[in-house]
Structures are given as structure tokens and as C-alpha cells.
Amino acid sequence: MLTQLLLAFALSALGCAIVVRSALPGVARYPDNRPQRFHVGNVPRLGGLAMAVAFVVVGLFGVWADMHVRDPMIGNERWWLLLALAILPAWLAGLVEDWTHTVHPAVRLLATMLSAAILVFMLDFRIDRLGIPVVDGWWSEWSVGSALLAFIALTSMPHAFNIIDGYNGLASTVTLMVAAALIYVAMKVGDWHWMSVMITLFGVTLGFWIWNYPRGLLFAGDCGSYLWGLIVAAGSIGLVQRNPMVSPWFPVLLLSYPIMETVFSVYRKTVRGQSPSVADALHFHQLIYRRIVRGVFHDDQTRQILMRNNRTSPYLWGMALLAVVPSVIFWSNGAVLVVFVAVFMFIYVTAYLMIVRFKVPRWLRR
């Protein structure tokens, strides 16, 4: 496992270094008029390219070198090849968008749907438990419903990670937290297959992180966000599906931050009469940047924006930890997890409304 971690980290870090230094034509010219832009200058958005290549190479090399723990339920050779195939449609759509900035949101949605369909039908991903005793009996027998719910989760999570990918170190650190939590629970239940997969994801993400935070030399881009979302969703579903001890509410609480950001974004835009696919600058992390994190007024503009960018992410790390920590502690207790999901939702909405209404406590403002 340690060999996988180190190899994934080294390959990802090296690939990111090549992307940063190569200055490929066109990849760094992110339009200045995008509401998501909170940086000065041209920064490559191909971190996801390096991470995906490293992830697949380490996975397939691990099969060849017998690095993965043998799993009687899944043939490692077939599984890693199908996983790479499943990632490909969403990842390619994100890559083209990162390179050209011209891919319509509907096309990217269809690409993630295709990736989700491959995972559901070729790797048999199902959500066959809801953690509700009076429902689970007949739900487990309704194969269409369990497959459809898995399909929705696998389709949605890449876009959820894309939404929170707004500032240096934000989405990548959340991914590291989530991957670490999944590794811990996989170790507790003895699921060495998913432990191996999430260790590989942790390694490639860490290799990207050192280039992304704090200096922002490289961005993950849509292809990076889609990679994170798909693997995290697959790991969450697979861990629950294969291990009855793991509550289905564990991944719900674990991923409450990106889930709430997505649901609240859709609700906010729908109420305002906008399409959910239209980008805006009213996400939680953007409000923190604008209304809580103060600039460094004695410095030049470029450095000021960079420092405000870096100061924003720790606020959201704290928000994510409010969900990650209790999910790790109570991963098998569905009733407690449901309570914490409700508490997190209340904290998120309350905090958002406080910022919107300019009622943030003075000690939180910098």
C-alpha cells in the first residue's frame, strides 16, 4: 500500500511539473469575463490530466506487479480496465473544456451520465440499502431503483466537486479529507480493494496539491474535478455495497459539503429564474472571499488577490471537517449520522444567510 501511495504521488507530482513547465499553447488562456475567475494571469487548468494518467498507470501497473491485494469478489485486471473506461467520457469532456472553454454544460452532463452508466452496468454499482429499516426490505429487491440511485449519485458528484473547485487548495484538500476517511473505514472493515483504490487517489491528489496550494501554479480544471467526483462517488457506493457494517448515511454525511453546495446552488438559481447550468459568483466559497476575507492593501494587486485566494480555503476546510470528523467517528451508526446530516444542513444554511445579510461575527472577518 505504501508503494502505491508513493508511486501515485511521485507520478502525479512529476506530471503536474511537466504541465506547469511546458506552457502548452492555449491551455492557460482562461477567459477574463468568467464569474469563477479569481486569479491574475494565465494558469494551466490541466492538473486533472496529470492526476488521471498517474491514477490509471498506478492502477494498471499495480495489477501487473501484483501490488493490489487480491480480492475474491472482483478480478483486479478486469476491474481496473473497466474503471479507466468508465472515467474516460467525463474526463475527456472536462479536458476539452479546460483546453478550449467551449464545451456546453449539457454536453459535459451527458458525458458524466455516460461514465455513470458504465459504472452501473459494467461494474454493477448499486445503492441497495437506504439505512431505513422499514424501507430496506423491499428496496433491496428493487434492482432498478438501487441502480438508478447509484446512477444519479455517480452523475452528480463530479459536478459537485467542480462547483467547490474555486480556490487554491479547496477541492483538492476536501478530496484528501474524504479519501482519508474512506481509507480509514475500508481498513476498519477489511475491504482492502477499496482501501487500495482510495490510497491511489490520495497519492495522485497530494501530488497535485503541492503545485496548487498556496501558490496556485496549476489548477485541476474540469477534468480533475470530474476525476475526483467519480472516484469518490464510486468508492463511497462500493464501500457501502460490499460491507453491511457501513451505514449508507456515512457517505452522505462525509460528502455533505459538496452535496449541500450543489443542492443549494440549484435551489438558488431556480428561485431566481436561472438555469442551474449558468455559472454565477454566489457560491459559499465566493461569498467568503468577497465578504469575510480581507485584502492586503499595502501590496500589489496580483499578490493581494493570491493571498485572499489562499486565505479563503481554510474557512471551507473547517466547514468540510464539520461533516468529515463525525462521519469517521460514527461510520456504522445510521441514526447518529442522520442527526449530524441535519445539523450540518442547518449550519450551512445559517452561515450562508449570515454572510448574505452581512451579519458575520467580527472575529470571523480577516
N, C-alpha and C positions, 0 to 999 in steps of 0.2 A: 504493500500500500504506500509506503514511504517513497519507494522508487517511482510509482505512478505520480505522486504529488510533485516530486522534484522534477521529473521529466516534463510534466504538463506545465509547470511554472517556467522552466527554462525555455521550452519551445515557444510558449506564448510571449514571454518577455523578449526573446530574440526576434520573433515575428513582428511584434509591435515596434521594436527598434528599427527594423528594416522599413516598415511603413512610414515611421516618423522621418527617417533619413532619406528615403527615396524620392520624396516630393513628386509623386506621380501626377501627371497633368490632369487638372480638372477636379480632383478629389477633394481639394481643400477649399474650393470656392463656394462656400455656403452662402446663400442669398442674404443680403443685409436687412431685407424687409420682413424676415420671418419673425413672428412673435416669440418663438422659442429661443432666439439668439440672445445670449447674454455673455458674449465674449468679444474681444477685439482681435482682428487679424484673421488669418486663414489657418485653421487647424484640421488635419485629416480626420475623417469620420469612418475610418476603416479598421478600428480596433477589433470589430467583430470578425473581420477576415482572418486576422492572426489567431484569435481565440478559437474560431471554428476549425481551422486547419489543425491547430495543436490538439484540440479535443478529439477529433476523428483519428488523427495519426496515433495519439497515445492509446486510444481505444483499440484500434486495429492492431497496433504493434503489441499491445498487451495480450491480445488473443494469440498472436503468433509466438510471442515469447513466454506464454503461459503465466503472465503476471496476474491476471484476474483469478479470483477464487472460483473454482469450479462450482457451477450452480446446476443442480439436477433438474430444476424447473424450466430453465432456459438454456438453449445452446448458445454459448458465447459468440461463436463465429457468425451464426445467422442473426443474432440479436444486434450486434454492433453494426453490421452491414445495413439492416433494416432501419436502425436508428439514424444512421447517416443519410439514408434515402429519405426518411421522414423529415429531417431537418431541412433538406435541400430546397424545397419550394419556397418556404417562408424566408429562409436565409438568402436565397437568390433575389427575391423581390426586395428585401431590405438592402442588399448590396447594390442593386441597380439604383435604388432611391438614393443611397449615400453617394453614389458616383455622379448621377445625373440630376437628382432632385426633381424628377418629372413623373414619378410613378404615382398614379392616383390612389388615394386611400382605399377605394373599393377593390382595386387590383391586389393591394397588399393584404386586405382582409380575405380575399379568395385564396391567396397563397397560403395564409396561415390555416385556413379551413382545409386545404388540401393536405398540409402537413399533419393536422389533427386527424383527418380521415385515415391517413396511412398508419398512424399510431394506433388508432382504434381497431381498424380492420386487419392489419397485418401483425400487430404486436398484442392485440387483444386487451387493450386498456379498458377497464370498466370501473365505474363507481357503484359497487353493488351493495354498499351499506351507507345509510344516512345518519346513523347514530341515534335513531329514534325507535325504541323497541316496538311500538305499536305499528310501525310502518315497515321496518326492515324485513319482516317475514315475507310479505308479498313483493316488496321492492326487489329483493334478491332474485326472485323468479322472473322479473320483468326485464329480460335482457335488452330489449330496445331502449327502455328508459335509462338503464345503467350505462349503456353505450352512448346515448345521446347526451347525458350529463357530462360524461368524460370528454366527449367531443366539444361541448360548449366551454368547459374549463380549459382544454388544450388550445382552443382557438382564442380565448380571451386573454390568457396570461401573457403571451408575447406582447400584446398591445398595452397591457397594464404596466409591464416593465418599460416599454417605450415611453409611456406617459411620465413615469418617475425619473426617467433618464434626462435630467435637466441641468445638473450642475456637477462640477468636478467631484468625483468620488461618491456621488449619491447612489445611483443604481448599482454600481459595482460593489460598494460596501454592503448594501442591502442584500445583494446576491451572496456575498461571502457569509453574512449572518445566517441567511436561510440555508445555504449549503452546509454550514457547520451544524445547524440544528438537525438537518436531515441525516447527516453523518452520525451524529450522536444517537438519534433514535434508531437508525439502522444497526448501529453497534449494539444497542440495548436488546434488540430482538433477534440479533444474529443474522441479519439479512446482508450478507457480505457482497452480494451482487450490487444492490443499490448503494451500499457504502462505497464500493469501488467507483461507480459512476459519479457520485457526488464529490468524491475526493478529486477526480479528474476535473470536474467543473470548478471546484475550489482552486485548484492549481492554475488553470488557464486564466481564471478571473484575477487571481493575485498577480499573475504576470502582466496583465493589462493595467491593473490598479496602480502599479508603481510608475507608470507613464502618465496616468490620468490625474492622480492626486499627489501633491497640491497644484502642480504647475500647469496642468491641462494641456500637455503636449500632444495628446491623442484622445479622440472621442470614440465611444463604442459604436455609434451610429445605429441605424435601424437593424442592421444585420446582427449586431451584438446584442441588442435588446431582445430580438426575436430568439436568438440562441438561448439567452438566459431564461426567458419565459417558457420556452418549450421544454427545456431540460428540467427546470424546477417543477413545472406542472407534471411532467411525466414521472419524476421522482416522487412527488407527493402522492399522486394517484397510485403508482406502483407499490409504494411502501404500505399504504392502507390496504390495497387489494390483496397483497400477499401475506399480511400479518394481522390477524384478527385482534391482537392486543392493542394495535394503534388505532386510536379513535379517528373517525373521519373528520371530526372537528379540529384535530391537530393541525392539518394544513390550512384550514380556514382561518384559524387564529394566527398561525405562522405568517400567512400572506395577507393579513388584514390591511396592512398599509397600502400595497398596490391595489388590492381589491377595492378598498374604500375610495382611493383616488380615482379609480376608473368609474365606479358607480356614481360617485358624487359629480364627476365631470359630465357624465351622460345626463344626469338629472339637471344639472345647472344649465347646460346648453339647450336641453329640451324645453325647460321653463322659459328660457329667453327666446325661443323660436328658432334656434340654430340647429344645424345638423351636428350630431355628435362627432363627425369626422373633421369638422372645422377646427383648426388649431386656434387657441387663444392664450392669453397670459394671465389666467386666473387660477392656475393650479396652486395647491397648497405651498409647494416649494417656491413658486414665483412670488406669492404674496409675502412669504417670509423674506425673500430677497429685497423686495421693494419697501416693505413697511417695518421690518424689525432690524435687519442687518444694515448698519450704517456704513457709509463710505469712509475712506481715509482721505480727507480733504486736502491734506498737505502734500499729497503725492500726485504723479501724473495720472491721466485718465486710464490708460491701459492697466497700470498696476492697481489702481483703485478698483476697477471692475473685477480684476483677477482675485483680489483679496476679499471683496464682497462675495464673489462666487464661492471661494473656499470656506468662508465663514457660514454660508447658508447650509451646507451639507450636514454639519454636526447636529443642527436642530432636528433634521429629518432622521438622522441616525437614532437620536433619542426617541423620536416618535415610533420608529420601527421596533426598537428594543422593547417598548411597552407591550408589543404583541409577541415578539420572539421569545423573551425570557419566560413568561408564563406558559407558552406553548411547549417549551422544552421541559419545564418542571412537571406539567400536568398532561403530558402527551397521551396518556392512556385513560384519562378521566373525562369522559364526554360532557358530563353535567357541569363541571368546573370550567371547561373550555368554552362552553356556550355562554356562561356568565361573563367570562373575560372578553369574548367577542362583542357582547352587548356593551360592556364598559369601554372597550376601545372605540366602538362606533360613537358613543356619547362623547368621549374625549375629542375625537377627530372633529365632529361637527361643531362642538362647543368652541374648540380652538380656532377653527376656520371662521366662525361667525365673530369671534372676538377680534380677529385680525381685520376682517372686513369692516367692522364697526369702530375701528381704532380704539379698542378697549384692552390693549395688551398691557400687562403689568410692566412697570418701569424696569424691573430687574431683568426682564427678558430681552430688552432692547439694547443693542450694542451700537 
